[in-house]
Amino acid sequence: MSTAVCVDVGSTYTKALRVDLGTGRVLGRAEVPTTSGTDVLTGLDEAVEVAGGGDELYVCSSAGGGLRLAVVGYESLVTAEAGHRVGLSAGAQVVHVASGLLDGRAVAALRAARPDVILLVGGTDGGDEATLRHNAGRLATSRMRVPVVVAGNADARPDAARVLTDRGVQVTVTGNVLPRIGVLDPGPARSAIREMFLRHVIGGKKLSKGRRFASLVRCATPDAVLAGVSLLADETAAGVLVVDVGGATTDVYSALLPDGEMEHGPQRDVAGTLWRSRTVEGDLGVGVGSAGVVAAAATEKLPEPDISGGRPYDVVTDRALASTAAMIALRRHARGHSPGPGLPRTGGRDLRDVRLVVGSGGVLRHGGGAEVLDAVLSDTAGGWAAPRQVRRAVDTEYVLAAAGLLADDHPAAAAALVNSL
């Protein structure tokens, strides 16, 4: 019997799952505190040992806060929005979106967002070239030594890359995220962002003393989970929705069945459509994000969880925080977002045809799943239409991240894992 251990190194806990690669059966699991204060390898090795060890090791990580990505584009509702969607789908936390010609004030706002990487986009192929060149020049002279992924107009990309490189900026050039109006091509930029994550977050945030941890990590945890969610949608041939409530963030994933009319018809989105999508809410969590939940609940006119007792919270408070965080995160995911004051919302998701809703996160895994999912699916005042007929599940054994890690090398085992849900 050949086995693998799939490990998710989170900011708080490190989770491991031992899997039979022939059948996809779960043989062992472990959950230990992440040892980020010393060396994350200590907790990783402990989790692997407790799970029972294996012939192969697959690791994803969200420790160190994940990748902070800023997007700089041409039009707020077109290329900047396309870049925003690609960044979210790549497992990054999009901390800033700028559009149009950068000026001093815009550069200052970009710097204040403290991105780890900048995704520079703008112009469809054959379209506007001036904005990409101008913005590359402003970034080059800004003294921000943040790595840049250039993924805009094909004719302007070489000039943009050259002016940045000449000023000592690390540059990766890749295909246009929006080569034509309505056609979103996330693959090349997503791969480049993934490489930046491995190099600058895993390799650069001093999570481990040596190079072994960086060599083990294959992708960011949200990237692995999105791959698992996509596989689950393929296996069930149905729309899937996943809500993952963590201590610092709440992530929502949706995998919808492609609609030809929405993709090619007159109602198509000019920024393109991602049928497999993720959003991350960096202000919503049951730990360090609890104050953000209370503040957001007031904005959304929801009951505010009482956190006056301080952490660690009791079970009732934890579940109230998780329910509220999940409701708000799902509202934002389904409604989309506005790129600026007075501008229309874009990037919303029609979730009415979702057939499977999966809950994830420590509170849900430890008995709060039914309460949180009930709150989400009974939310009738959030400005979105809830799924009409759904099955529910809780990912109690972390199979989505494990399936995403195994999908390329061991597709049958990965499929068996998601089917266990």
C-alpha positions in Angstrom: 0.0 0.0 0.0 1.4 3.4 -1.0 0.5 6.3 1.2 0.9 10.1 1.3 0.6 12.6 4.1 -1.0 15.9 3.1 -0.2 18.8 5.4 -1.9 22.2 5.7 0.3 24.6 7.7 -2.0 27.3 8.9 -1.4 30.4 11.0 -2.8 28.7 14.1 -2.9 25.0 13.5 -1.0 22.5 11.3 -3.3 19.7 10.0 -2.2 16.5 8.5 -4.1 13.7 6.7 -2.6 10.3 5.8 -4.2 8.9 2.6 -4.1 5.5 0.9 -3.1 6.5 -2.6 -4.8 3.4 -4.1 -8.2 3.9 -2.6 -8.2 7.5 -1.4 -9.2 6.2 2.1 -8.2 8.4 5.1 -5.8 6.3 7.3 -4.9 8.9 9.9 -5.1 12.5 10.8 -3.5 15.0 13.2 -3.9 18.6 14.3 -1.1 20.3 16.3 -0.4 24.0 17.0 1.7 25.7 14.3 5.1 26.5 15.7 5.6 29.8 13.8 7.2 31.4 16.9 10.2 29.1 16.5 10.3 27.0 13.4 7.2 25.8 11.5 9.0 22.5 10.6 8.7 21.4 14.3 4.9 21.4 14.1 4.9 20.0 10.6 7.1 17.1 11.5 5.0 16.4 14.6 1.8 16.4 12.6 3.3 14.0 10.1 4.4 11.6 12.8 1.1 11.7 14.7 -0.8 11.0 11.4 1.3 7.9 10.9 3.8 9.0 8.2 3.7 8.2 4.5 5.7 7.4 1.4 5.0 10.9 -0.1 4.6 14.3 1.5 2.4 17.1 0.1 2.4 20.5 1.9 0.4 23.7 1.5 0.6 26.7 3.8 -1.2 29.9 4.8 1.2 30.7 7.7 2.8 34.1 7.7 -0.4 35.8 6.7 -0.6 34.6 3.1 0.3 36.7 0.0 -0.7 40.3 0.0 -1.4 41.3 -3.5 -2.1 44.8 -5.1 -3.6 45.1 -8.5 -2.9 48.1 -10.8 -5.0 48.2 -14.0 -6.4 50.4 -16.7 -10.2 50.7 -16.2 -11.7 49.9 -12.8 -14.6 47.9 -14.3 -12.5 46.0 -16.9 -8.8 45.1 -16.6 -8.4 46.2 -13.0 -11.5 44.1 -12.1 -10.1 41.2 -14.2 -6.8 41.4 -12.3 -8.7 41.5 -9.0 -10.5 38.2 -9.8 -7.3 36.5 -11.0 -5.6 37.5 -7.7 -8.3 36.1 -5.6 -8.4 32.9 -7.6 -4.7 32.5 -7.1 -5.1 32.3 -3.3 -3.9 35.8 -2.7 -5.4 38.4 -0.3 -6.1 41.4 -2.6 -5.2 44.4 -0.3 -5.5 47.2 -2.9 -6.8 47.8 -6.4 -5.8 50.9 -8.4 -7.0 51.9 -11.9 -6.1 54.5 -14.5 -2.9 56.5 -14.6 -1.0 56.4 -11.3 -0.1 59.7 -9.8 1.6 60.6 -6.5 -1.5 60.1 -4.4 -2.3 56.8 -6.0 1.3 55.5 -5.4 1.1 56.6 -1.8 -2.1 54.6 -1.3 -0.5 51.6 -3.0 2.5 51.8 -0.7 0.3 52.1 2.4 -1.4 48.8 1.5 2.0 47.0 2.0 1.7 44.5 -0.8 4.1 41.6 -1.1 3.5 41.5 -4.9 2.0 43.9 -7.5 0.0 42.5 -10.4 0.3 45.1 -13.2 -2.3 44.8 -15.9 -4.0 47.0 -18.4 -5.2 47.1 -22.0 -6.5 44.2 -24.0 -4.1 42.8 -26.7 -4.3 45.4 -29.5 -5.9 47.9 -27.2 -4.5 50.6 -24.9 -0.8 50.5 -24.4 -0.1 53.9 -22.8 -1.5 53.1 -19.4 0.6 50.0 -18.9 3.8 51.9 -19.9 2.9 54.9 -17.7 2.1 52.8 -14.6 5.3 50.8 -15.0 7.3 54.0 -15.1 5.6 55.3 -12.0 6.2 52.1 -10.1 9.9 52.1 -11.3 10.5 55.6 -9.8 8.4 55.1 -6.7 11.3 53.4 -4.8 8.9 50.5 -3.9 11.0 47.5 -4.3 8.1 45.1 -4.5 8.1 42.3 -7.1 5.9 42.9 -10.1 4.0 40.5 -12.3 3.3 42.2 -15.6 0.2 40.7 -17.3 -1.2 43.3 -19.6 -1.2 44.4 -23.2 1.1 42.1 -25.2 2.7 45.0 -27.2 3.4 47.1 -24.1 4.7 44.3 -21.8 8.3 44.3 -22.9 8.6 48.1 -22.4 6.9 47.9 -19.0 9.2 45.1 -17.9 12.3 46.8 -19.1 11.7 50.1 -17.3 11.0 48.2 -14.0 14.0 45.9 -14.4 16.3 48.9 -15.1 15.4 50.3 -11.7 16.2 47.0 -9.9 12.6 45.7 -9.6 12.1 42.0 -9.8 9.7 41.3 -12.7 7.9 38.3 -14.0 6.2 38.7 -17.5 3.3 36.6 -18.3 0.2 36.4 -20.6 -2.5 39.1 -20.5 -5.2 38.4 -17.9 -7.8 39.9 -20.3 -6.6 39.4 -23.9 -10.0 40.4 -25.3 -13.1 42.0 -23.8 -15.0 39.3 -21.9 -12.2 36.7 -22.2 -10.5 36.1 -18.9 -7.3 34.1 -19.0 -6.2 33.6 -15.4 -3.8 30.7 -15.8 -0.4 32.4 -16.6 -0.8 35.2 -14.1 -2.1 32.7 -11.5 1.0 30.5 -11.9 3.3 33.6 -11.6 1.6 34.7 -8.4 1.9 31.2 -7.0 5.7 31.3 -7.7 5.9 34.7 -6.0 4.0 33.3 -3.0 6.5 30.4 -2.6 9.5 32.7 -3.0 8.5 35.7 -1.0 6.0 34.5 1.7 7.3 30.9 2.3 10.9 31.7 1.6 11.1 35.3 2.8 9.1 35.6 6.1 11.5 33.6 8.3 9.0 30.8 9.1 11.8 28.3 9.2 15.5 28.5 9.6 16.6 26.4 6.7 15.4 25.8 3.1 13.6 22.6 3.7 10.2 24.1 4.5 10.3 26.3 1.4 11.2 23.2 -0.7 8.2 21.3 0.7 5.5 23.8 0.2 3.8 23.3 -3.2 1.2 26.1 -3.0 -0.8 28.4 -0.8 -3.6 26.7 1.2 -6.4 28.6 -0.6 -5.0 27.5 -3.9 -5.1 23.9 -2.8 -8.6 24.3 -1.4 -9.9 25.9 -4.7 -8.4 23.0 -6.6 -10.3 20.6 -4.3 -13.5 22.5 -4.7 -13.2 22.5 -8.4 -12.6 18.7 -8.4 -15.7 18.3 -6.1 -17.8 20.3 -8.6 -16.5 18.1 -11.5 -17.2 14.9 -9.6 -20.8 15.9 -8.6 -21.5 17.7 -11.9 -23.2 20.4 -9.7 -22.6 23.8 -8.3 -20.6 23.8 -5.0 -20.3 26.4 -2.3 -17.7 26.3 0.5 -17.5 28.6 3.5 -14.3 28.4 5.6 -14.3 30.3 8.8 -10.8 30.7 10.3 -9.3 32.7 13.2 -8.1 35.6 11.1 -10.1 35.4 7.8 -13.2 33.9 6.3 -12.9 32.4 2.8 -15.7 31.6 0.4 -15.3 29.4 -2.6 -17.8 28.7 -5.3 -17.6 26.4 -8.3 -20.5 27.0 -10.7 -21.5 25.2 -13.9 -20.5 27.2 -17.0 -23.4 29.1 -18.7 -22.9 29.6 -22.4 -25.2 32.6 -22.5 -23.4 34.3 -19.7 -20.0 33.5 -21.2 -20.7 34.4 -24.9 -24.1 36.1 -25.0 -25.0 39.8 -24.8 -25.1 39.7 -21.0 -21.5 38.5 -20.7 -19.2 40.3 -18.2 -16.7 42.6 -19.9 -14.1 41.6 -17.2 -14.7 37.9 -18.0 -16.2 35.2 -15.8 -14.4 32.8 -13.5 -16.6 29.8 -12.9 -14.4 28.7 -10.1 -13.8 31.6 -7.7 -12.7 32.5 -4.2 -12.9 35.6 -2.0 -11.1 36.2 1.2 -12.4 38.5 4.0 -9.4 39.6 6.0 -11.5 41.4 8.6 -13.7 38.4 9.6 -12.6 35.6 11.9 -13.3 34.0 15.2 -9.9 34.8 16.7 -7.9 37.9 15.9 -10.6 38.8 13.4 -13.4 38.8 16.0 -13.5 42.6 16.4 -13.9 42.9 12.6 -16.9 40.6 12.7 -18.6 42.8 15.3 -17.9 46.0 13.2 -19.1 44.4 10.0 -22.3 43.1 11.7 -23.2 46.6 12.7 -22.7 47.7 9.0 -24.8 44.8 7.8 -27.5 45.4 10.4 -27.0 42.0 12.0 -27.0 41.2 15.7 -23.5 41.9 17.0 -21.8 39.0 18.8 -20.9 39.8 22.4 -17.1 39.5 22.8 -16.8 41.5 26.0 -15.5 38.4 27.9 -12.3 38.4 25.8 -10.5 35.4 24.2 -10.6 32.5 24.4 -14.3 32.6 23.8 -16.8 30.1 25.0 -18.6 27.8 22.6 -21.7 30.0 22.3 -19.6 33.0 21.4 -17.5 31.1 19.0 -20.5 29.8 17.1 -22.1 33.2 17.1 -18.9 34.7 15.6 -18.6 32.0 13.1 -22.2 32.3 12.0 -22.0 36.0 11.6 -18.6 35.9 9.8 -19.9 33.2 7.4 -23.1 35.2 6.6 -21.2 38.5 5.9 -18.5 36.7 3.9 -21.1 35.0 1.8 -23.0 38.2 1.2 -19.9 39.9 0.0 -19.0 36.9 -2.3 -22.4 36.8 -3.8 -23.0 40.5 -4.2 -19.5 41.3 -5.6 -17.8 44.5 -4.7 -17.6 48.1 -5.8 -14.2 49.3 -7.1 -14.9 52.8 -5.8 -17.5 55.2 -4.3 -20.5 55.5 -6.5 -19.4 52.7 -8.9 -21.6 49.7 -9.5 -20.8 46.3 -7.9 -19.1 43.8 -10.1 -17.9 40.2 -9.8 -21.1 39.0 -8.0 -22.0 35.3 -8.1 -25.5 33.8 -8.8 -25.6 30.9 -6.3 -29.2 29.8 -6.8 -28.2 26.7 -8.6 -25.7 25.5 -6.1 -26.5 21.9 -5.0 -23.9 21.3 -2.3 -22.8 23.6 0.5 -19.7 22.6 2.6 -18.7 24.2 5.8 -15.1 24.3 7.0 -13.0 25.7 9.9 -12.4 24.7 13.5 -15.7 25.9 14.9 -17.7 24.0 12.3 -15.6 20.9 12.6 -16.1 20.8 16.4 -19.8 20.7 16.4 -20.9 24.1 15.1 -21.4 23.1 11.5 -25.2 22.8 11.6 -25.7 26.2 13.4 -23.4 28.1 11.0 -24.8 26.6 7.8 -28.4 27.2 9.1 -27.5 30.8 9.5 -26.0 31.1 6.1 -28.8 29.4 4.2 -31.6 31.2 6.0 -30.1 34.7 5.3 -32.9 36.3 3.3 -31.9 40.0 3.9 -28.4 40.0 2.6 -29.0 41.2 -1.0 -28.3 37.8 -2.6 -30.5 34.8 -3.5 -29.7 31.6 -1.5 -29.5 28.2 -3.2 -32.9 26.7 -3.7 -32.1 23.0 -3.0 -28.9 21.9 -1.3 -27.2 19.1 0.4 -25.0 20.1 3.3 -21.7 18.7 4.6 -18.8 19.7 6.9 -15.3 19.0 5.9 -14.3 17.5 9.3 -11.1 15.8 8.0 -9.7 18.6 5.8 -10.2 16.6 2.7 -10.6 19.6 0.3 -7.0 20.9 0.8 -5.6 17.3 0.6 -7.6 16.6 -2.6 -6.3 19.8 -4.1 -2.7 18.8 -3.3 -3.1 15.3 -4.7 -5.2 16.2 -7.8 -2.4 16.4 -10.3 -0.3 13.4 -9.2 -3.0 11.1 -7.8 -6.3 12.1 -9.4 -8.2 8.9 -8.4 -7.3 9.3 -4.7 -8.2 13.0 -4.8 -11.6 12.1 -6.4 -12.2 9.6 -3.7 -11.4 12.1 -1.0 -13.9 14.7 -2.3 -16.6 12.1 -2.9 -16.3 11.3 0.8 -18.1 14.6 1.5 
